[in-house]
């Protein structure tokens, strides 16, 4: 790994550690919300920095996993579909099944959001 990338990764890990250390059971809802915002921003920074440098299927799936874990099912689905489209092996059938499950979850989430906004 190039030195520049290693330094950026180290800085991101330090930020995550510091943010996690600041949260406890006595943290206020505002502090927890701020922590979640920091984590989301960190994930976006991480994605913007590394995804263009390492656009391979493995890293794209990891970025999609982070998006899904953060509740962004539709944006995760976009990356999962990109990866699925690049796979040409018989083993891709299990990944296609997984993507189908994510697609259902994304649709359910979109319907729920539509219901909440109405």
C-alpha positions as CSV (number, residue, x, y, z in Angstrom):
1,X,0.0,0.0,0.0
2,X,1.4,3.4,-0.9
3,X,2.5,5.6,2.0
4,X,-0.1,8.2,1.2
5,X,-2.9,5.7,1.4
6,X,-1.6,4.2,4.6
7,X,-1.4,7.6,6.2
8,X,-5.0,8.4,5.2
9,X,-6.2,5.0,6.5
10,X,-4.4,5.6,9.8
11,X,-6.0,9.0,10.2
12,X,-9.5,7.6,9.4
13,X,-9.0,4.8,12.0
14,X,-7.8,7.4,14.6
15,X,-11.0,9.4,14.0
16,X,-13.2,6.4,14.4
17,X,-11.5,5.4,17.6
18,X,-11.7,8.9,19.1
19,X,-15.4,9.2,18.1
20,X,-16.2,5.8,19.6
21,X,-14.4,6.6,22.8
22,X,-16.5,9.7,23.3
23,X,-19.8,7.8,23.5
24,X,-21.0,6.1,26.7
25,X,-24.2,5.0,28.3
26,X,-24.6,8.4,29.8
27,X,-24.2,10.2,26.5
28,X,-27.1,12.5,25.5
29,X,-29.1,11.9,22.4
30,X,-27.4,15.0,20.8
31,X,-24.0,13.5,21.5
32,X,-25.0,10.2,20.0
33,X,-26.5,12.0,16.9
34,X,-23.2,13.9,16.5
35,X,-21.2,10.6,16.7
36,X,-23.5,9.1,14.1
37,X,-23.0,12.1,11.8
38,X,-19.2,11.8,12.2
39,X,-19.4,8.2,11.3
40,X,-21.5,8.9,8.2
41,X,-19.1,11.6,7.2
42,X,-16.1,9.4,7.8
43,X,-17.7,6.7,5.7
44,X,-18.3,9.2,2.8
45,X,-14.8,10.5,3.0
46,X,-13.4,6.9,3.0
47,X,-15.6,6.0,0.0
48,X,-14.6,9.2,-1.9
49,X,-10.9,8.7,-1.2
50,X,-10.6,4.9,-1.8
51,X,-13.3,3.9,-4.2
52,X,-11.7,5.7,-7.2
53,X,-8.3,4.2,-6.3
54,X,-9.5,0.7,-5.9
55,X,-12.6,0.2,-8.1
56,X,-12.5,-3.6,-8.0
57,X,-15.4,-5.8,-7.1
58,X,-14.3,-6.6,-3.6
59,X,-13.9,-3.0,-2.5
60,X,-17.2,-2.0,-4.2
61,X,-19.0,-4.7,-2.2
62,X,-17.4,-3.4,1.0
63,X,-18.5,0.1,0.2
64,X,-22.0,-1.1,-0.5
65,X,-21.9,-3.0,2.8
66,X,-21.1,0.2,4.6
67,X,-23.9,2.0,2.8
68,X,-26.4,-0.8,3.7
69,X,-25.3,-0.8,7.3
70,X,-26.0,2.9,7.4
71,X,-29.4,2.4,6.0
72,X,-28.8,3.6,2.5
73,X,-30.2,0.5,0.8
74,X,-30.8,2.1,-2.6
75,X,-27.3,3.5,-2.9
76,X,-25.9,0.1,-1.7
77,X,-28.0,-1.6,-4.3
78,X,-26.5,0.5,-7.1
79,X,-23.0,-0.8,-6.2
80,X,-24.1,-4.4,-5.7
81,X,-25.7,-4.3,-9.2
82,X,-22.5,-2.9,-10.7
83,X,-20.5,-5.7,-9.2
84,X,-23.1,-8.3,-10.2
85,X,-22.9,-7.0,-13.8
86,X,-19.2,-7.5,-13.8
87,X,-19.3,-11.1,-12.6
88,X,-19.2,-13.9,-15.2
89,X,-18.7,-17.0,-13.2
90,X,-21.1,-19.8,-12.1
91,X,-20.4,-18.6,-8.5
92,X,-22.1,-15.3,-9.2
93,X,-25.5,-17.1,-8.8
94,X,-25.3,-16.8,-5.0
95,X,-24.3,-13.2,-5.2
96,X,-27.3,-12.6,-7.5
97,X,-29.5,-14.1,-4.9
98,X,-28.0,-11.8,-2.3
99,X,-28.6,-8.8,-4.5
100,X,-32.2,-9.8,-5.0
101,X,-32.6,-9.8,-1.2
102,X,-31.1,-6.4,-1.0
103,X,-33.4,-5.2,-3.8
104,X,-36.4,-6.3,-1.9
105,X,-35.1,-4.6,1.2
106,X,-34.5,-1.4,-0.7
107,X,-38.0,-1.5,-2.2
108,X,-39.5,-2.1,1.2
109,X,-37.5,0.8,2.7
110,X,-38.6,3.1,-0.2
111,X,-42.2,2.2,0.4
112,X,-41.8,2.8,4.1
113,X,-40.2,6.2,3.5
114,X,-43.1,7.1,1.1
115,X,-45.6,6.1,3.8
116,X,-43.8,8.2,6.4
117,X,-43.6,11.2,4.1
118,X,-47.3,11.1,3.2
